[in-house]
Amino acid sequence: MERRLRVVAGGRSVTITGVERGEWDRLSDPCPDCGGREFAHVGTAGARYGVRNGGVVRRADIWDAERPLFTRCRACGAVLYKHPAFVLRFDPRADGVVGLER
């Protein structure tokens, strides 16, 4: 399934898309196109941070908000999941910047 969103900013309109493959659900599933089991993956993570004894402590067990943003098969390059926000944060033509090259 492909989701399209129109973003308007500064008088300029851009359409961004998201991809969600119905036959692929999670990183433990093989790629539906080639059967590959290695993926380039970017996600978000949230947690509670504080300071204890002068050091920063991350408590992911209290408020954990992990969400996928982008997943691509490393073997065949098929995009298996792409949240529209990924395009807003990363230039899709410059995957090497975030280490997603094949």
C-alpha positions in Angstrom: 0.0 0.0 0.0 1.3 3.5 -0.8 0.2 6.5 1.2 0.5 10.0 -0.4 0.5 13.2 1.6 0.7 16.8 0.3 2.9 19.1 2.3 2.5 22.9 1.8 5.2 25.1 3.3 6.3 28.6 2.3 3.9 28.6 -0.6 5.4 25.5 -2.1 3.5 22.2 -2.4 5.3 18.8 -2.3 3.8 15.3 -2.4 5.5 12.8 -0.2 4.7 9.0 -0.1 4.8 6.2 2.3 5.1 2.5 1.5 3.7 -0.4 3.5 4.0 -3.9 2.0 1.1 -6.1 3.0 3.1 -9.3 2.5 5.9 -8.1 4.8 5.3 -7.4 8.5 8.6 -7.2 10.5 12.3 -7.5 10.4 12.1 -11.3 11.2 10.2 -11.9 7.9 12.1 -12.6 4.7 11.9 -10.1 1.8 8.8 -11.0 -0.3 10.7 -10.2 -3.5 13.9 -12.2 -3.1 13.8 -14.0 0.3 16.6 -11.9 1.7 17.0 -11.6 5.4 19.2 -8.5 5.8 17.7 -5.1 5.9 18.8 -1.4 6.0 16.5 0.0 8.7 16.0 3.4 10.3 13.6 4.0 13.2 12.9 6.3 16.1 13.2 5.6 19.8 11.9 7.5 22.8 12.8 7.2 26.4 13.0 9.0 29.7 16.3 10.7 30.4 17.7 11.9 33.7 20.9 12.5 35.6 22.2 10.2 38.3 25.6 10.6 40.0 26.6 13.1 37.3 25.9 10.8 34.3 23.0 10.8 31.9 20.7 7.8 32.4 18.3 6.5 29.7 15.3 4.6 31.0 13.7 3.0 28.0 11.6 0.7 30.2 9.4 3.6 31.4 8.4 5.3 28.2 9.4 3.4 25.1 8.2 4.8 21.7 10.0 2.9 19.0 8.6 3.3 15.5 10.0 2.3 12.1 10.7 4.9 9.5 12.3 3.1 6.6 13.3 -0.5 5.8 14.9 -1.8 2.5 16.1 -5.2 1.6 19.9 -5.2 1.3 19.9 -8.0 -1.3 17.5 -6.7 -3.9 16.9 -3.1 -2.8 13.1 -3.5 -2.4 11.6 -0.8 -0.1 9.5 -2.8 2.4 8.4 0.1 4.6 8.7 3.9 4.3 7.0 6.4 6.6 6.2 9.7 4.8 8.2 11.5 7.6 11.4 9.7 6.4 11.4 11.9 3.2 10.9 15.0 5.3 14.0 14.2 7.4 16.3 12.5 4.9 16.9 13.2 1.3 15.8 10.0 -0.5 18.4 10.5 -3.2 21.2 10.5 -0.6 20.7 7.2 1.3 24.4 6.9 1.9 24.2 9.8 4.4 22.2 7.6 6.8 24.1 4.3 5.9 21.4 2.7 3.8 23.4 1.8 0.7 23.2 -1.7 -0.5 
